Amino acid sequence: MNYIAPHDTLKIITKINSSSSNDQINQCLIEVANTLNCEYYLFSIISNKSM
């Protein structure tokens, strides 16, 4: 499985964000980014503990 690093996710979302003029879409993308970052963070904690 490939995991996207949080900064990559934010880069992608910033790119979409700048090309979109819809505030609702932008808000949704920010929420998606935050969720992914949270999951990534939890995953990295779990991975470190199991090593």
Secondary structure, DSSP 8 states (H G I E B T S, - for coil): -----HHHHHHHHHHHHHH---HHHHHHHHHHHHHHHHHHHHHHHHHHHH-
